[in-house]
Amino acid sequence: MRISTRAGAVIASAALAALALASCSGGGSGGSGGGEATGDNKPEKLTVAAWMDFPPELLQSFEDEYGIEVVVNSFPDGASAQTVLRNGLSSNGAGLSDVHLIELDWWTEMMAVPEDWVELPEIPDRWVDWKVKQGSVDGVITGYGTDIGPLGIAYNEEMMAAAGVATDAESFGELIGGDAASWQSFLDAGRQYVAASDNYYIDSLSSAFQAAINLLPAAFEDADSGQPYELADNAQIEELFMMFAEAAEDGISAGIPIGHADWGAGFQNRQWASVVTPAWMAGIIAENADGVPGWRVSSTFPDGGGNWGGSFFAVPATGENTAWAVKLADYLTSPDAAVQWFHETGQFPSQLEAIASPDIAETENEFFGGQRLGQIYGDLAAGAGDAAAGGYRGENFAGIQTLVTDGIRQVESGSATAQEAWDSVVSEFDALGFDTAD
Amino acid sequence: MALTSALPRTPRRIGWGQRLSRWDVKVSPYLYISPFFLLFAVFGIFPLLFNVVVALHDWHRRAGMGDFVGLDNFAWVLQQPLFWRSLENTISIFLLGGVPQLVLALIIAAILDQNLRARTFWRMSVLIPFVVMPVATSMIFGQVFGQFGILVPNLHALGLFTDSSSPFFQDRFLSHVAIGSMVVFRWTGYNALILLAAMQAVPRELYEAATVDGAGRARQFFSVTIPSIRPTLIFVILTMTIGGLEIFDEARLFDGGGTGGGQGGTDNQWTTVMLYLFNLGFGQWQDRLGQAAAVGWIFAFIILVISLLNFSLTRRISSTDAAPRRPRRRSRSASTAGQPGTPSVIAHEVADDAMEGAGR
């Protein structure tokens, strides 16, 4: 008896060791996806990785309908979700959730290997056309669109009035150039504002610069080959860069972009009077500027407007329950869900039915002085036209964009002149040694 | 062993149970110690060896192994200005975080070594910063050093740094000071407790003798305490060197990923080598695992050199006043150096020193 217990212990520990090794070397064979979502393969729970708040009823009603618990793996911001996803993809899906939220800015990078993602069935007439196109790889849909980011400008009426440059939405629109508004006229308005005021015109010119980049048809990369342009020869970027960098030299910006430790405090301390505000940022501003009156959203935007960001739900092919995950992604991007999200976080939907819904157009926003943000952003989206679809984004778009916006930040912080910053950005780009397009 | 000698006498049949028990005796000890070695093999040796392979190849995260490139990756890294900048940053942050940390830890340990009321409470409380998560530490310090935190507005009031954003997120040296202060905050208590443990092992007679000889508190600290805890001090300095050079969390989380996007500042003001490695291989969009692995090896070598340098320096500093006077002591101190757990020899030697120093 005693011996057999011991033998058992030996076998058990050997088995444990073997198990430990096996689980370390594991990896999974990479699911093929597809299949039908039936009662037979129904999982007990599904996981979804995202970084915004979920409307509480949303997940509950999915659970009620299918009896599947949905767990949200919540990230503090898109960047950390991106890191986890990126590393999971390169290790055969280790640590990934069943459904992942992916932001437009790093969408192409994640889709570099389309086989990593489950092909999603077409759902006719749900989204605006260009959103579907953005969410597809070679004509195959791999992501269901959530929100879009029509570009607007939030400005503080009281601060503008105190500086004597504008009083209401209309006069602010005129200040930044009216119908003919361009980035140049927008920045000149800033020079005018800071001359008459002792705070800053804008939170961060690097953010504004990022918005301007989003309006370009092909900012950094050649659409045919996908290869980056030589940055030193990229005249349109250089011109834009110098325009923003010179404005930064003139001190119109506080140099504190969203995500910075000081951003929220800057609102509370009334440090700046305007912020380039895509639809999804309006709710974030309302949160950070809580208790500071006078914030409004202008329906005028330089160069006719455009789109910044907006996300997709996609299903990694390595997941165990891809069929049900597809169902969940479908559910999370339904017009109903989009409306709920609009009320929860202020994200502007990409779903046609939701956009048209009076529930969105007629909701008055308390923080923004009763403005109908759904209406304003709807108009901005419609006004942007084709530009709303954004330009071409290759695999290195996000990286190069970070590089050049960092250059603007150097000028904002006073550690470099416009020319020095551009030179340093170019040399950093050269050090990366890309095969550049001719 | 008795079993083996019994074997020839019972050649015909060995029971299953008996055979098992023989295996048990032979194999079990190895199985009992195996978890450590298995884990070490999987998480220690294998990555180490694999890293050599990665460093010698063109290696991308998604595409995996590419061509064999020999030492090209190493050459590439050594030619990157950013690598050298990050090395400067690392050493600067290490010095700004390490030196005050050691001095403070010694002082705190010395205070805790006294007869305090509620001793355990004080001892536990110095460890609290260490228990706080690095993320929380970074957030707290981000607030402290931020434009609207408790520090910068006061500096503004003094007429300093009236820029639009916090100088601690802009200026290279000041950002090192800020990150260094996080390191001090986090690790001082931990080191103080280790030093305290060593101080407690110093025989009280030495202090009594020193007191009788008329040595004050400060004199006792430098002539009795420090020499007595030398092995521990060396240990603390070595681990601090290695840990301090590998700094990553604080630098990555400083500024909440704002201006620098977690990469170490807009102009890489506080990119440390580990952060540079991470950005090369994983964090940024560069996807250069081969080069990142090369950074790892180059940096491991640098840490080794700095640690050895530090080790020899530490040994020399605390034995300077003893060595020249009597040659025989040099040989003795060499034999005890780096050997924790020989307090009697050290104590004896220290007693000599203390008496002599006090009587001189």
HADDOCK unambig.tbl for C-alpha pairs under 7 A between the chains (distance, minus, plus):
assign (segid A and resid 3 and name CA) (segid B and resid 17 and name CA) 6.37 0.50 0.50
assign (segid A and resid 3 and name CA) (segid B and resid 21 and name CA) 6.49 0.50 0.50
assign (segid A and resid 7 and name CA) (segid B and resid 20 and name CA) 6.57 0.50 0.50
assign (segid A and resid 10 and name CA) (segid B and resid 28 and name CA) 6.61 0.50 0.50
assign (segid A and resid 83 and name CA) (segid B and resid 283 and name CA) 6.46 0.50 0.50
assign (segid A and resid 90 and name CA) (segid B and resid 61 and name CA) 5.79 0.50 0.50
assign (segid A and resid 90 and name CA) (segid B and resid 62 and name CA) 5.26 0.50 0.50
assign (segid A and resid 254 and name CA) (segid B and resid 164 and name CA) 5.23 0.50 0.50
assign (segid A and resid 254 and name CA) (segid B and resid 165 and name CA) 6.52 0.50 0.50
assign (segid A and resid 255 and name CA) (segid B and resid 164 and name CA) 6.91 0.50 0.50
assign (segid A and resid 255 and name CA) (segid B and resid 165 and name CA) 6.48 0.50 0.50
assign (segid A and resid 256 and name CA) (segid B and resid 165 and name CA) 6.94 0.50 0.50
assign (segid A and resid 257 and name CA) (segid B and resid 258 and name CA) 6.90 0.50 0.50
assign (segid A and resid 257 and name CA) (segid B and resid 259 and name CA) 6.92 0.50 0.50
assign (segid A and resid 259 and name CA) (segid B and resid 256 and name CA) 6.97 0.50 0.50
assign (segid A and resid 259 and name CA) (segid B and resid 257 and name CA) 6.75 0.50 0.50
assign (segid A and resid 259 and name CA) (segid B and resid 258 and name CA) 4.72 0.50 0.50
assign (segid A and resid 260 and name CA) (segid B and resid 255 and name CA) 6.33 0.50 0.50
assign (segid A and resid 260 and name CA) (segid B and resid 256 and name CA) 6.22 0.50 0.50
assign (segid A and resid 260 and name CA) (segid B and resid 257 and name CA) 6.75 0.50 0.50
assign (segid A and resid 260 and name CA) (segid B and resid 258 and name CA) 3.72 0.50 0.50
assign (segid A and resid 260 and name CA) (segid B and resid 259 and name CA) 6.00 0.50 0.50
assign (segid A and resid 261 and name CA) (segid B and resid 142 and name CA) 6.32 0.50 0.50
assign (segid A and resid 261 and name CA) (segid B and resid 143 and name CA) 6.88 0.50 0.50
assign (segid A and resid 261 and name CA) (segid B and resid 146 and name CA) 6.64 0.50 0.50
assign (segid A and resid 261 and name CA) (segid B and resid 255 and name CA) 5.61 0.50 0.50
assign (segid A and resid 261 and name CA) (segid B and resid 256 and name CA) 5.79 0.50 0.50
assign (segid A and resid 261 and name CA) (segid B and resid 258 and name CA) 6.52 0.50 0.50
assign (segid A and resid 262 and name CA) (segid B and resid 146 and name CA) 5.88 0.50 0.50
assign (segid A and resid 262 and name CA) (segid B and resid 147 and name CA) 6.11 0.50 0.50
assign (segid A and resid 262 and name CA) (segid B and resid 148 and name CA) 6.81 0.50 0.50
assign (segid A and resid 265 and name CA) (segid B and resid 148 and name CA) 6.46 0.50 0.50
assign (segid A and resid 399 and name CA) (segid B and resid 285 and name CA) 5.65 0.50 0.50
assign (segid A and resid 406 and name CA) (segid B and resid 266 and name CA) 5.12 0.50 0.50
assign (segid A and resid 409 and name CA) (segid B and resid 266 and name CA) 6.40 0.50 0.50
assign (segid A and resid 410 and name CA) (segid B and resid 266 and name CA) 6.15 0.50 0.50
assign (segid A and resid 410 and name CA) (segid B and resid 267 and name CA) 6.72 0.50 0.50
assign (segid A and resid 413 and name CA) (segid B and resid 165 and name CA) 6.88 0.50 0.50
assign (segid A and resid 413 and name CA) (segid B and resid 170 and name CA) 6.42 0.50 0.50
